[in-house]
Amino acid sequence: MNKAFETITAFIGDITDLLKGLVVLGIVVGILYDDYFGVIAGIGNLMSKFGDAGFAGLLALMLIVFWYKK
């Protein structure tokens, strides 16, 4: 059973690393080619949603960051 959890955790970690790389690539392409895919605009919209929620949004963002760093 532990082997299955380790396999699933490794798979999710690989997918997360791939998605982080794609986001970074999207940001670089957006900077070089005027945000063709809308990645930078999407990140801006996401951050504005956290900002519009006030203190609750800031708290949620902090929890996500702290949880991700573990």
N, C-alpha and C positions, 0 to 999 in steps of 0.2 A: 504494500500500500504506500509506503514511503517513497518507493521508487517511482510510482505513478505521480505523486505530488512533485517530486524533484523534476521529472520529465515535463510536466505541465508548467512548472515555474520557469524552467529553462526556456521552454517554447515562448512563454509570455515575455520573458526578458529579451529574447531575440527579436520578437515582433516590436517591442518597445524601442529597442536600439535602432531597428530599421526605420520606424516612424520618426524618431528623433533626427536621424540622418536625412530623411526626406523633407522634414520641416526646415532644417538648416539649408538644404539645397534649394528649397522653395524661396527662402528668404534671400539667398545669394542671387538666384535668378531674378527675383523681384527687384532687387537693388540694381542689377545690371540692365534689365530689360523692362523697366517701368511696371513692375508688378503684373506681369502677364497672366499669372494664374490666380491672383487675388489673395495670396498667402499673407502678405503684410496687412492688407485691409481686414482679413479675417482675424488676425491676431489683435488688431486695433479694436475691432468690434467686441471680441471676447474681453479685452481689458476694460472697455467702456461699460460692459455689463457688470463687471465686478465693481467698478467705480460708482455706477448708478445705484447699487444696492447699499451704499454707505458703509457703516461699520460692519454690518453682517457680511458684505462682500469682501471687505478687507480681512475679516476673520476667516472666511472660507478660503480665500487665497493663501493666507498664512498656513492654515491647516494642510492644504494641498502641498505646499512647498515643504513643510516639515515632514509630512508623510512620505513624500517622494525622496527626500534626502536619506531616509533610512535604508 
